[in-house]
Amino acid sequence: MKISTLRWTILTAAFVILLFGAYGGLYFGYFLPTFSCCWVRARAGTCFMLTLQRTLGLFTWESMFILLIQFIYFSLLVIIIGRAWCGWVCPLGFVQDLLDRLRQAAGLGYVRFSEKLRRSLAWIKWAFLAVALLLPLWVAFPVMCPAVALGLQIPFCQLCPGKYILPLCVGNPDRISVNYENGTHVVMSILGLGFSIVALLGALIKRRFWCSFCPLGLILGWYRKISFLKLKKNDAACTRCEICYNVCPSEIMEVFRSQGKVDVTTSECMLCLKCVENCPEEGALKATYLGKTIYQSSPDKFFAKRCLDITANQAEKG
């Protein structure tokens, strides 16, 4: 089985389990490092971002202790597979990959952000993270405009595209509406709907569009130095062909550019391993787990894949 086929299998299974698992009695807790959205009724677990905001919004000794425990569980899960949670498990990532497949089926091209543009847009995920951290503290200490603060207990969840996209995917369209409970909720739900539309349209023209702005992915990237799963490179085997960059949904250039660096796991790398699968050089790239190689690039695999692609294209034309 190709690694891309395995990834799609796991990604699909994770989508079904995380968003429908409660029907089978499954629940994995409130510390998941992936978008198992609190707005989905039958979810089998909840994104850590919800716990983070709710406990900060209470800001009591008890809530801070709960946050510490949940953070430890969250950290252990991230250390185990790093940002593979984004590339292999995330339900919102699954939706984006499906839309990318739809774009490919329609024969459409895609937009690629330049490195300069990516850097200039990096502030957006930091802004989302600031919203998730600071606004709940305003709820806990409403020294100004307490009526406004009251509607901001889980501000990022109100803005997150997952709030609207994931319930729609599982047949909960009632979640897709403007909340008229108060002025704060009206503004936040309108913004959330707007971000969701942008995320959906963006995914049709750019691979993993939302992942460029995701604050949860930003947090997961901080663990790259201590996570067990890593992407490594053998400079001596690399020919700087740029195939790894061309196939990367996150458009990471550091992998083929780096010289003299073995660990090339960047903070934006989702460990989808497309670069390893498509690299034509023996052992130039490899995925390791606790230092042991679990998958590496191979010219045999590369040329076999290209032959299959050529055969399929000829069959379509014939």
N, C-alpha and C positions, 0 to 999 in steps of 0.2 A: 504494500500500500504506500502510495506517495505521501509525503509529509503534508502536502496541501489537502489531500483527501482526508487524512486523519484529523487535521485541524478543523475542516468543515464538519466532520462527523461529531467531534467533541463540541464545537461551537453550537451546532444545532441541538445536540442533546442538552447542553447547558441552558439554552434558551427555553426549551420545553420544561426542564426540571425546575429552573429558578422561577419561571412565571406561572407554572401550573402545579408545582409540587405539593402545595397545601391540600390539593384534592386527594393526594395519596398519603397524607399525614406527614409530609416532610417539612421540617423547618430547621434552618441552619444558624439562626441567631441574627443579631443586629449589628454585626461587625464585618460584613462581607466587603471585600475590596473590589466590588464590581456593581454595576447598576441593576440591582434587583430592587425595583422601585417600590416605595411604600404606598404608592397609589394603585398598585396592582393587587386586587383582592386575594388571589390564590397564590401569591408569591411564596417561595420556599425559603425565604431569608430576606434580609433588608440591608441595603447599602449603609456602610459606616458613616456616610455623610449625615444621615438622619440622626444617628446617635450623637455625633459630634455637636450638631446644632442644638438638639434638645437638652443635652446635659449642660452646655454652656449657657443656654437660656435660663436654666434654673439656678446654676452657680451656687449650689450648696455643698457642704462637705460630702453628703451622700451622693449627689450627682457627680461630683468630681471623682469620687472613688469608683463609681460605675463607669465613668469615662476611662479611667486608668485601666480597669479590667478589660473593657471592650477594646481599648487601644492595644493592649498586649495581644489579645486574640487576633486582631486585625494585622498587627505587625508580624506575627508568626505565619499567618497565611501568605502575606506578601513575601516574606523571606523564603518561603518554600518554592515559589515559582516566579517571583518578581512581577514584571509587567506582562507576563504571559496571561494574567487575568484579563488584560485588555484584548490581547490578540486571540485568545483561545476560549474565553468564558463569557465575556461581557455581552448581555442581550442587546444593548444599544449598538455595540460593535457588529453584532450579527445582522441587525437591520441595515446598517451602513454597507456591510459587505454584500447583502442582497441587492441593495440599490445599485451598487457598483456592477454587480452581475447583470442587472437590468440594463444599465448603460452599455455594457459590452455587447449584450444581445442585440441592442438597437444599433450597433455599429458606430457609436458616438465616441469621440475622444474625451480627454479629461484635462482639467487645468492643473498645472503644477506650480506651487508657490516657490518663488526664488528664495535663496537663503536669506537675503536681506529682508524680504517681506515677512518671512517666518519669524525673524528676530524682532521686527517691528510690531508684530501682532502678539508676541509672547506675553505682553502685559495683560491680555484679556483673561487668560487662565488664572493669573495672579489676582486680578480683580474679582473673579468669581470666588476664589479662595478667601479673599478678604471679606466678601459678603457673608460667606459661611461662618467665618470666625468672629467678625466684629458686630454684625447686626444682632445675633443672639445675646451678646453681652449688653447691648442697648435694652433688650427685653428684660434682662436680669437687673439692670440698673437704669430704669427709665427716668433719668434726671430731666430730660427734655422731651416734650411731645409724647407722653405716655400712650395716648390714644393711637398714635402712629406705630409706636414700638409694639403694641399689643398684637398687631397683625404680622409680625416678622419673626415668629418663633422658629420657623424653618425656612429662611429666606432663599437659600440656594435651591432647595427642593421645589420652591414655587417658580423658580426661573429655569430649572433644568429641563431640557427637551425630553428627558425620559418620563417626566410627569404626564406628558400628553401623547407621546409616540408609543410607549410600551402598553398603556391601557388600551389604546386603539388596536394594537396588534393582537391583544387577547380578548377582544370583544367587550371592552368597558368604555364605550364612546361617551358615557355620561360625564366622564372626567374632563372631556374637552369642552370647556365653557369658561366664561368670565365669571369670577366669583364676586357677587355684588354685596357681600356681607358688610364691607366697609370700604372706604376709599383706598386704604393700603392694599387690600386684597384685589381690588379692581385693577390698580396699577400693576401689581406683581403678576396677576394672571394674564393681563394683556401682554406684558413683556415676555412671560413664559411662552405664550402662544406664538409670539413673534420669533423668539429664539428657536422654537420647534420647527417653524416653517423654514427658517434660514438653514437649520441643520439638515432637514430633509432635502431641500433644493441643493444645498452644498454637497451632500453625499452623492447626488446624481452627476456632479461635474468634477468632484475632487475625491480621491480615495480617502476614506476615514476622515472626513472633513471635521466632524465635531471633536475628534481626538486631539486636534491641534489646540483646542481651547478648554479642554476638560481639566478641572481642578483636582479631581480624584486621580487621574493619570499623572498629574504633576506630583502629587504626594507619593504615588507608587514609584515614580522615578527616583525619589530620594533614597530608596533602598537598594539601588542597583549594585552598590559596592559590597553589600553583605548578603544579597539573595543567592540562593544555591544554583539557579539556572543562569548561565551566562553565554554570551556570544563571543567567540575568540577567533583570532586571525593569525595566520602564518604568513608574515611579510614575504618570505623567500618564495612562496608559491603564488603570491598575488601578482597579476599582470596589469593591474589598474584598468581593467576593461569597462568598469562602471556598471556592469550588469546588476550588481547588488543595489546600487542607487536607483536604477531604472525600475526594478521590480518592487522596491520598498514602498509600502503604502504611506509611511511617515516621511518619505523623501529624505532619508538620512544620508548625508554625504560623507560623514566622518569615517564610515567603515572602509571605503576604498581609498580615502585620502590619508588615513592614519599610517604612520611609518614608525616601526620600532615599538609598537604598542600591541600587546597580546590581547588584553581584555578590551573589546570594542563595544561593550554593552553601554549604550548611551541612555540618558534619562528619557528620551522619546521612543526608544526601541520597544516595540510590543512583543518581541520575541516570536513573531509569526513564523520565522525561519524561512521565509521566501528567498532571502539572499543566499542561504546555505543550499537550498534546493536547486537554485538556478545558477550557482557558481560553477564554471566549467573546469576549475583547477583542483586537482587532488589535494584535499586537506587544507586548502587556502582558508576556508571558513569552517567552523564547527560549533556545535552547541555542546556545552558541558554541564554536568550536574554534579555538584560537590567535587569538581575537578576531573571527573570521568567523562570521556567523550561519549555522547549518546547519539550524535548524528553529525556527519561531515559531508562536505562537498565532494563530488566525484565527476570526472569527465564522462564516464560510462553512463551515469544517470542523466547528465546534461544532454548528451547527444541522443540518448534513447528518447528523452522527452521531446527533443526537437524533431526527431523522425516521426513521432506520433502526431505532433502538431501539423507537420507538413502533410502527412497522410490524411489527416482529418480535413485540412483545407482543400486538398485535391478532391476528396470525396464530396465536399460541399459544392465545389465548382462543377464537378462532373455530373 
